[in-house]
Amino acid sequence: MNELPLILLPGLGADARMFSSLAAGLPPIVTPRWIEPHHRESLVDYARRFARVIDPGQPCFIGGASFGGVVAQEIAAVLPGVRACFVIGSTCSDKSRPWRIQVLLPITPLVGILPRLAPLIVGVTGGWLRPATRGVLMQLSDTDPKFLSWGAGAILRWKPSPAATQVPVCQIHGSRDRIFPIGLTNPEHTVAGAGHLIAITHPKEVSELMRQQIERSMQGETGH
């Protein structure tokens, strides 16, 4: 397989550890650090700035989980040479946000306290938590509170740019995703029994679907 970089962006409050279980056989995974958002910057404008920072200067694959999947689409709309865009446990439309999530918009500034609370939650309930949930909470404890507050508001205000709606995506979704319910989205691939943390809980299935799409993309480039 041609070793083009695979840029993967984690969910809000997560980091590169979110993709640590993805199987070998994928291109080298690059998970860049988020840049600092400007005051009241939209997700679309942020993604355009971020695209200039992470541009590998060569063809690449890009994708992301949850929040990262939305940012990846906006980056793919402006970054030259993107061969495929993976949307993992995420959404391609602002219509996929359920009302119970959307109504949280007024309190998103308070989300910044979660990194402080995460270790306490793990300490009190750690024995009862699923490993995936415990892992994400530990990643959350290392998240910049300001970025977390901004990101929570930005994704709830996000409306896809016209260019992003034209990006061909490979959407991989869990049948039991409660953040972006499958009934409100139209994924290309559904993993039965998987929830929102599909990249962590079902890495084998996600890896295989990504590998197949990457092979198809490369075959299209060579004309085979």
Contacts in CASP RR format, 6 or more apart in sequence:
PFRMAT RR
TARGET T0000
AUTHOR 0000-0000-0000
METHOD contacts of the structure
MODEL  1
MNELPLILLPGLGADARMFSSLAAGLPPIVTPRWIEPHHRESLVDYARRF
ARVIDPGQPCFIGGASFGGVVAQEIAAVLPGVRACFVIGSTCSDKSRPWR
IQVLLPITPLVGILPRLAPLIVGVTGGWLRPATRGVLMQLSDTDPKFLSW
GAGAILRWKPSPAATQVPVCQIHGSRDRIFPIGLTNPEHTVAGAGHLIAI
THPKEVSELMRQQIERSMQGETGH
1 25 0 8 1.000
1 27 0 8 1.000
1 214 0 8 1.000
1 215 0 8 1.000
1 218 0 8 1.000
2 27 0 8 1.000
2 218 0 8 1.000
3 27 0 8 1.000
3 28 0 8 1.000
4 27 0 8 1.000
4 58 0 8 1.000
4 59 0 8 1.000
4 60 0 8 1.000
4 61 0 8 1.000
4 83 0 8 1.000
5 27 0 8 1.000
5 28 0 8 1.000
5 30 0 8 1.000
5 56 0 8 1.000
5 58 0 8 1.000
5 60 0 8 1.000
5 61 0 8 1.000
6 26 0 8 1.000
6 27 0 8 1.000
6 28 0 8 1.000
6 29 0 8 1.000
6 30 0 8 1.000
6 60 0 8 1.000
6 61 0 8 1.000
6 62 0 8 1.000
6 63 0 8 1.000
6 210 0 8 1.000
6 214 0 8 1.000
7 29 0 8 1.000
7 30 0 8 1.000
7 31 0 8 1.000
7 32 0 8 1.000
7 54 0 8 1.000
7 56 0 8 1.000
7 60 0 8 1.000
7 61 0 8 1.000
7 62 0 8 1.000
7 63 0 8 1.000
7 72 0 8 1.000
8 19 0 8 1.000
8 29 0 8 1.000
8 30 0 8 1.000
8 31 0 8 1.000
8 62 0 8 1.000
8 63 0 8 1.000
8 64 0 8 1.000
8 65 0 8 1.000
8 86 0 8 1.000
9 31 0 8 1.000
9 32 0 8 1.000
9 62 0 8 1.000
9 63 0 8 1.000
9 64 0 8 1.000
9 65 0 8 1.000
9 67 0 8 1.000
9 68 0 8 1.000
9 69 0 8 1.000
9 71 0 8 1.000
9 72 0 8 1.000
10 16 0 8 1.000
10 18 0 8 1.000
10 19 0 8 1.000
10 31 0 8 1.000
10 64 0 8 1.000
10 65 0 8 1.000
10 66 0 8 1.000
10 67 0 8 1.000
10 68 0 8 1.000
10 139 0 8 1.000
11 18 0 8 1.000
11 64 0 8 1.000
11 65 0 8 1.000
11 66 0 8 1.000
11 67 0 8 1.000
11 68 0 8 1.000
11 69 0 8 1.000
12 66 0 8 1.000
12 67 0 8 1.000
12 68 0 8 1.000
12 143 0 8 1.000
12 148 0 8 1.000
12 151 0 8 1.000
12 152 0 8 1.000
12 155 0 8 1.000
13 67 0 8 1.000
13 115 0 8 1.000
13 136 0 8 1.000
13 139 0 8 1.000
13 140 0 8 1.000
13 143 0 8 1.000
13 148 0 8 1.000
14 65 0 8 1.000
14 66 0 8 1.000
14 136 0 8 1.000
14 139 0 8 1.000
14 140 0 8 1.000
14 143 0 8 1.000
15 31 0 8 1.000
15 139 0 8 1.000
15 142 0 8 1.000
15 143 0 8 1.000
16 29 0 8 1.000
16 31 0 8 1.000
17 135 0 8 1.000
17 139 0 8 1.000
18 65 0 8 1.000
18 136 0 8 1.000
18 139 0 8 1.000
18 199 0 8 1.000
18 200 0 8 1.000
19 29 0 8 1.000
19 31 0 8 1.000
19 65 0 8 1.000
19 199 0 8 1.000
21 200 0 8 1.000
21 203 0 8 1.000
22 29 0 8 1.000
22 199 0 8 1.000
22 203 0 8 1.000
22 206 0 8 1.000
22 207 0 8 1.000
22 210 0 8 1.000
23 203 0 8 1.000
23 204 0 8 1.000
23 207 0 8 1.000
23 208 0 8 1.000
23 211 0 8 1.000
25 207 0 8 1.000
25 211 0 8 1.000
26 207 0 8 1.000
26 210 0 8 1.000
26 211 0 8 1.000
26 214 0 8 1.000
27 61 0 8 1.000
27 214 0 8 1.000
30 54 0 8 1.000
30 56 0 8 1.000
32 50 0 8 1.000
32 53 0 8 1.000
32 54 0 8 1.000
34 50 0 8 1.000
34 144 0 8 1.000
34 147 0 8 1.000
35 46 0 8 1.000
35 49 0 8 1.000
35 50 0 8 1.000
35 53 0 8 1.000
36 146 0 8 1.000
36 147 0 8 1.000
37 46 0 8 1.000
37 147 0 8 1.000
37 150 0 8 1.000
37 151 0 8 1.000
37 154 0 8 1.000
38 45 0 8 1.000
38 46 0 8 1.000
41 150 0 8 1.000
41 154 0 8 1.000
42 154 0 8 1.000
42 157 0 8 1.000
42 158 0 8 1.000
43 70 0 8 1.000
43 71 0 8 1.000
43 74 0 8 1.000
43 151 0 8 1.000
43 154 0 8 1.000
43 155 0 8 1.000
43 157 0 8 1.000
43 158 0 8 1.000
44 74 0 8 1.000
44 158 0 8 1.000
44 161 0 8 1.000
44 164 0 8 1.000
46 71 0 8 1.000
46 154 0 8 1.000
47 71 0 8 1.000
47 74 0 8 1.000
47 75 0 8 1.000
47 77 0 8 1.000
47 78 0 8 1.000
48 74 0 8 1.000
48 75 0 8 1.000
48 78 0 8 1.000
50 71 0 8 1.000
50 75 0 8 1.000
51 74 0 8 1.000
51 75 0 8 1.000
51 78 0 8 1.000
51 79 0 8 1.000
54 75 0 8 1.000
54 79 0 8 1.000
55 79 0 8 1.000
55 80 0 8 1.000
58 81 0 8 1.000
59 81 0 8 1.000
59 82 0 8 1.000
59 83 0 8 1.000
60 79 0 8 1.000
60 81 0 8 1.000
60 82 0 8 1.000
60 83 0 8 1.000
61 82 0 8 1.000
61 83 0 8 1.000
61 84 0 8 1.000
61 85 0 8 1.000
61 86 0 8 1.000
61 214 0 8 1.000
61 217 0 8 1.000
62 72 0 8 1.000
62 75 0 8 1.000
62 76 0 8 1.000
62 79 0 8 1.000
62 82 0 8 1.000
62 84 0 8 1.000
62 85 0 8 1.000
62 86 0 8 1.000
63 69 0 8 1.000
63 72 0 8 1.000
63 76 0 8 1.000
63 85 0 8 1.000
63 86 0 8 1.000
63 87 0 8 1.000
63 88 0 8 1.000
64 71 0 8 1.000
64 72 0 8 1.000
64 86 0 8 1.000
64 87 0 8 1.000
64 88 0 8 1.000
64 90 0 8 1.000
65 88 0 8 1.000
65 89 0 8 1.000
65 90 0 8 1.000
65 198 0 8 1.000
65 199 0 8 1.000
66 88 0 8 1.000
66 89 0 8 1.000
66 90 0 8 1.000
66 179 0 8 1.000
66 180 0 8 1.000
66 196 0 8 1.000
67 90 0 8 1.000
67 151 0 8 1.000
67 155 0 8 1.000
68 90 0 8 1.000
69 86 0 8 1.000
69 87 0 8 1.000
69 88 0 8 1.000
69 89 0 8 1.000
69 90 0 8 1.000
70 87 0 8 1.000
70 90 0 8 1.000
70 91 0 8 1.000
70 155 0 8 1.000
70 158 0 8 1.000
72 85 0 8 1.000
72 86 0 8 1.000
72 87 0 8 1.000
73 85 0 8 1.000
73 87 0 8 1.000
73 92 0 8 1.000
73 160 0 8 1.000
73 164 0 8 1.000
73 167 0 8 1.000
73 169 0 8 1.000
74 160 0 8 1.000
74 161 0 8 1.000
74 164 0 8 1.000
75 82 0 8 1.000
76 82 0 8 1.000
76 85 0 8 1.000
76 164 0 8 1.000
76 167 0 8 1.000
76 169 0 8 1.000
77 161 0 8 1.000
77 163 0 8 1.000
77 164 0 8 1.000
77 166 0 8 1.000
77 167 0 8 1.000
78 163 0 8 1.000
82 167 0 8 1.000
83 214 0 8 1.000
83 217 0 8 1.000
83 218 0 8 1.000
83 221 0 8 1.000
84 168 0 8 1.000
84 170 0 8 1.000
84 213 0 8 1.000
84 214 0 8 1.000
84 217 0 8 1.000
85 167 0 8 1.000
85 168 0 8 1.000
85 169 0 8 1.000
85 170 0 8 1.000
86 169 0 8 1.000
86 170 0 8 1.000
86 171 0 8 1.000
86 172 0 8 1.000
86 210 0 8 1.000
86 213 0 8 1.000
87 169 0 8 1.000
87 170 0 8 1.000
87 171 0 8 1.000
87 172 0 8 1.000
87 187 0 8 1.000
88 172 0 8 1.000
88 198 0 8 1.000
88 199 0 8 1.000
88 206 0 8 1.000
89 171 0 8 1.000
89 172 0 8 1.000
89 173 0 8 1.000
89 174 0 8 1.000
89 177 0 8 1.000
89 179 0 8 1.000
89 180 0 8 1.000
89 195 0 8 1.000
89 196 0 8 1.000
89 198 0 8 1.000
89 199 0 8 1.000
90 171 0 8 1.000
90 180 0 8 1.000
91 97 0 8 1.000
91 180 0 8 1.000
91 184 0 8 1.000
91 185 0 8 1.000
92 160 0 8 1.000
92 165 0 8 1.000
92 169 0 8 1.000
92 171 0 8 1.000
92 185 0 8 1.000
92 186 0 8 1.000
93 160 0 8 1.000
93 185 0 8 1.000
94 158 0 8 1.000
94 159 0 8 1.000
94 160 0 8 1.000
95 184 0 8 1.000
96 180 0 8 1.000
96 181 0 8 1.000
96 184 0 8 1.000
96 185 0 8 1.000
97 156 0 8 1.000
97 180 0 8 1.000
97 184 0 8 1.000
98 180 0 8 1.000
98 181 0 8 1.000
98 184 0 8 1.000
101 156 0 8 1.000
101 179 0 8 1.000
102 156 0 8 1.000
104 152 0 8 1.000
104 156 0 8 1.000
105 153 0 8 1.000
105 156 0 8 1.000
105 157 0 8 1.000
108 149 0 8 1.000
108 151 0 8 1.000
108 152 0 8 1.000
108 153 0 8 1.000
108 156 0 8 1.000
109 149 0 8 1.000
110 149 0 8 1.000
111 148 0 8 1.000
111 149 0 8 1.000
111 152 0 8 1.000
112 145 0 8 1.000
112 146 0 8 1.000
112 148 0 8 1.000
112 149 0 8 1.000
113 145 0 8 1.000
114 140 0 8 1.000
114 143 0 8 1.000
114 145 0 8 1.000
114 148 0 8 1.000
115 140 0 8 1.000
115 141 0 8 1.000
115 142 0 8 1.000
115 143 0 8 1.000
115 144 0 8 1.000
115 145 0 8 1.000
115 148 0 8 1.000
116 141 0 8 1.000
116 145 0 8 1.000
118 137 0 8 1.000
118 138 0 8 1.000
118 140 0 8 1.000
118 141 0 8 1.000
119 137 0 8 1.000
119 138 0 8 1.000
119 141 0 8 1.000
121 137 0 8 1.000
122 129 0 8 1.000
122 134 0 8 1.000
122 137 0 8 1.000
122 138 0 8 1.000
122 141 0 8 1.000
126 134 0 8 1.000
127 134 0 8 1.000
129 137 0 8 1.000
132 197 0 8 1.000
132 200 0 8 1.000
132 201 0 8 1.000
133 197 0 8 1.000
135 200 0 8 1.000
136 197 0 8 1.000
136 200 0 8 1.000
140 148 0 8 1.000
169 188 0 8 1.000
170 188 0 8 1.000
170 189 0 8 1.000
170 209 0 8 1.000
170 210 0 8 1.000
170 213 0 8 1.000
171 185 0 8 1.000
171 186 0 8 1.000
171 187 0 8 1.000
171 188 0 8 1.000
171 189 0 8 1.000
172 187 0 8 1.000
172 188 0 8 1.000
172 189 0 8 1.000
172 191 0 8 1.000
172 198 0 8 1.000
172 206 0 8 1.000
172 209 0 8 1.000
172 210 0 8 1.000
173 180 0 8 1.000
173 182 0 8 1.000
173 185 0 8 1.000
173 187 0 8 1.000
173 189 0 8 1.000
173 190 0 8 1.000
173 191 0 8 1.000
173 194 0 8 1.000
173 198 0 8 1.000
174 182 0 8 1.000
174 187 0 8 1.000
174 190 0 8 1.000
174 191 0 8 1.000
174 192 0 8 1.000
174 193 0 8 1.000
174 194 0 8 1.000
174 195 0 8 1.000
174 196 0 8 1.000
174 198 0 8 1.000
174 202 0 8 1.000
175 182 0 8 1.000
175 190 0 8 1.000
175 191 0 8 1.000
175 192 0 8 1.000
175 193 0 8 1.000
175 194 0 8 1.000
175 195 0 8 1.000
176 182 0 8 1.000
176 193 0 8 1.000
176 194 0 8 1.000
176 195 0 8 1.000
177 194 0 8 1.000
177 195 0 8 1.000
177 196 0 8 1.000
177 198 0 8 1.000
178 195 0 8 1.000
178 196 0 8 1.000
179 196 0 8 1.000
180 196 0 8 1.000
182 190 0 8 1.000
189 209 0 8 1.000
191 198 0 8 1.000
191 202 0 8 1.000
191 205 0 8 1.000
191 206 0 8 1.000
194 201 0 8 1.000
194 202 0 8 1.000
194 205 0 8 1.000
195 201 0 8 1.000
198 205 0 8 1.000
198 206 0 8 1.000
199 206 0 8 1.000
END
